[in-house]
Amino acid sequence: MARTSWFSEEGDALFFQRYVDRMESWQQAMEDGRVTPEEVKAQAERVAALMREIEPRLDDALHEQVTQLLLELAVLNAMQLTMFLQTQP
């Protein structure tokens, strides 16, 4: 399988949004225009399964880097959600 770069000359946010839009899990969740607690739980389980599959393959140094990446991504998600909620009446 060819490696897909995580970065784009168009800008990283646009690149990732385009990728999200193509993901089957996102398409299924958005079929009715709403995201349910069950869909969030299923997505969390998919992510955890992928993490369990990948974690044993990482050496200690790469494991630390990936851990930091995941933690910073969690902070970014929390910041985006907080910013969105602050704009709601």
C-alpha positions, -999 to +999 in steps of 0.1 A: +000+000+000+014+034-009+020+058+019-003+088+021+014+119+034-001+136+064+007+170+049-005+189+019+005+221+001-032+231+003-030+232+041-033+204+066-068+212+079-083+210+044-064+178+036-076+161+068-112+172+063-112+159+028-099+126+042-125+125+069-153+131+044-142+099+025-140+077+056-168+051+056-172+054+094-179+092+090-203+087+061-223+061+080-225+083+111-236+113+091-262+095+070-290+110+091-272+143+098-267+134+135-240+117+155-254+094+182-238+082+214-237+047+199-218+060+169-193+078+191-188+046+211-183+025+179-157+050+166-139+050+200-138+012+198-124+013+162-097+037+173-088+016+204-086-015+182-062+002+158-041+015+187-039-020+202-028-034+169-001-008+163+013-003+199+033-036+201+050-027+168+066+005+181+100+007+197+102+027+229+113+060+213+086+059+186+060+048+212+068+080+233+065+102+202+032+086+191+019+090+227+028+127+227+011+130+193-021+114+205-021+136+236-016+168+216-043+156+192-067+151+222-059+187+234-066+200+199-099+182+197-108+195+232-098+231+222-119+229+190-149+216+208-146+242+235-142+270+209-173+257+191-194+255+223-183+291+232-198+303+199-232+287+206-260+309+221 
